[in-house]
Amino acid sequence: MCFKVRLFLIALILLLVLTQVSLAQAEKEGKKIKGFDLGQVVVSATRTETSSEYVASSITVITAEDIERKGQATVYDVLKDVPGISLKQCGGAGQYSTVRMRGGQDRHIKLMINGSSIGDPATGITQHYDLWNFLSTDDIERIEIIRGPQSALYGSDAISGIINIITKKGKGKPKSFVRVRGGSMDTWKVSGGTRGAYKGMNYNVMLSHSDAGGVLPHDEFEDDTISTNFGYQLDEDKELNLSLQYSDTMVNLGQSSTTKWKSYDDPHAYRYGHLFFSNLDFTQKVSSLWEHKLSLSYDRTSKTHDDPDDGLLDAADNINDSWSRAKYLGITKQVYWQNNFFLGKTDTLTAGVEYEDIDVDRDNESASSHKVYSNSVDTRSLYLQNQLLLFDESLSLICGGRLDDHSAFGDHTTYKLGSSYLIREYGTKLKATYGTGFAAPSTFQLFDPQYGTPGLNPEESKSWDVGLEQKLFGDKAVFETTYFHNDFENLIAYASGHYVNRDVAKSHGIETILSIFPWEYIEASVSYTFTDGEEDGKDLANVPENDWKLNLSYHPGKLKLSADFYYVGDRLAYDQEEEHRLNSYALVNVAASYQVNKNLNAFVQLENLLDEDYQSAARWEAPGFSAYGGMKIDF
C-alpha cells in the first residue's frame, strides 16, 4: 500500500504544479479562464431555493454532467466521490450496501427523490440498504448532499444528513436517447428515453433494463425501471408536477459465515422486489410576499425472499444451507404543506405541516420459526425556519425547529442554528452550525414478535461543525475545510434477544476539499476526510480514519477523460473486533468518451485498474479489474 500512497502524493504534486503552470501561461497569453460558480442554487439545505454562498451547512452538488463524464451507473457509484461518506457493499451489482456519513449509521441518512422520502420500511432496520445500488443515474438532473443534522427540517432519520435526488424535467424541443452499456461480470444495460415541452406542459420518460453477474458464481442481478416526470404550468404563478418510478428487481444472495469469516455461493437464494414511488406537487406564488407548496407522495415496496435448502454449500469448510421464505410489504404515505413568506428582500420565513403514515406486513418462515404480523405507525409534524441576511448580505443566519408527534413514542423536538459570513474582497466564507437530530425506531425494531421491543425510544444526536471556504487564484480554485463533532444517545442495539436503547456513540473529524480549475478544459479536485469516534466503547465499524479522493478530468471538446483515485484506510468490521479489521485499499478508475458526431457518443470505463484485492464489506470479496463500454445515441 505504501507504493499506492506514494503514487497518490506524486499525482497530487503534479496536479498543483499543473495548476501553477496553467495559470501562469493563461496570464501570459491574456486568456480568460472560466472559474467556479460558487453561488449555485440549492434547495435541500433550506427547503427553499437558496444560493449556496448563504448556506452554512457543508454541501456537495453532483450534476448530470458530472455523472455522465465518469459513466457512473448507480447512486452508490456517485457517492464514492463525496467527502465524509463511507461505503460498504457485499459483493457485486445489486448486493446489500450501506452508506455512513460523518460516522453515523446508514439509518441516520434521509434519502429522498424530489424532496420526498423513499425507502423500504418492511424488511429491516435500515430503509435503503439495497436502494443505493438499485437507483439508476439515467434520470438524475442532480444530487444534493447536505452533511450534518437536518432533522429540524426533515424529521426522523436526518441525523447525519440528507441525500436528495432531483430528477430531470423536459424542456424545449423533443429529445430522445438510447444508451447501451456492457462489460465485465456479464453486465448489460439498455436504457432509453424522451423529454421535451409543449406549451405549458413538460415531460420526461425513461426506461431501462439491466443484467449483471457478480463475484460469486451464481451472483445475478436484474432490474427493469421506468421513471417519468410530468409538469404543467397552469398559469404564470401555478405549477403542477407529477413524478412516477417503478422498478422490478431480482438478485441472487450469497451466504456468509461468521465462523469461517468468508462468503459462499448459494445457487437458489433469490430476492424479488417491486418498487413504486409517486410524488405530486402543486406550487403557487400567491403574491410577492407568499408562496406555498402542497406535496403528496406514495411509496410502495414489496419483496419476496426464497431460499430453499441446497444442502452442503462448501465441503471443505462444512458450510450447510438452510431454507427460509419471506414476504414483505411496506407502504409509506406522506403529505406536506409548506409556506414561504418573504418578509423582505433578506428575510424568509418557512412554515410547514407534514403527515406520514407507514404500514408494514411481514411473513417470515424458516426451519426454526414462522412469524406473521402487520403494524402501522404515523407521524404528525410542524416545522418553522427563518433565514435572515444582514450587513449587505454578508452575514447569513438560519434558525429552525420542528415538532414530531410519533404514534409509538410521542413527541420529539429538534432544532438547528446556522451562520455564515462572507468576506467578499478576500473570497472568504466562514460557517458554523449546531443542531439536534433523531431517528425513530423501525417497525421491525418495535413490533417483530421475536426481536422487537414496543417501548423503544428514538435515537438522538447533538452535532456541530465549523468551517472555512476560501477562493484561491481569483476564483480558479476553492479550498474548503470543516471540523465536525457528533454525540449520539439512545442508539438501538441488539442484546439478549431483543432490541434495546443502550449504546452511546460519538464521532469527530475533518473534511478538506481542494477544487481546481486551472484551464478551460481541465478540472481537478482532491479531498481528505479524517473520522475518529467510538460506539459502545469500541471504534466505529466500517468507517476509516483516513479517506482520500482524487479526481482529474480533461475535456477539450469532443473528447472527455476522467481519472479517479480512492484510498480507504483500514477500519473495523461490523462486529467491531480487532481481529476482523479490514485492510486499507486503493482503487483507480478511469473513463473516456468521444462525441463521434452530434448524435453518437462512445464511451469506455475501467474500474479497479490496478486489480486491487480488497473487501469493502467484511467476508465479501469486491470485484477485481472490470471493463465496460458502450454508446449513446441522441436523436
Disulfide bonds with the S-S distance in Angstrom:
none
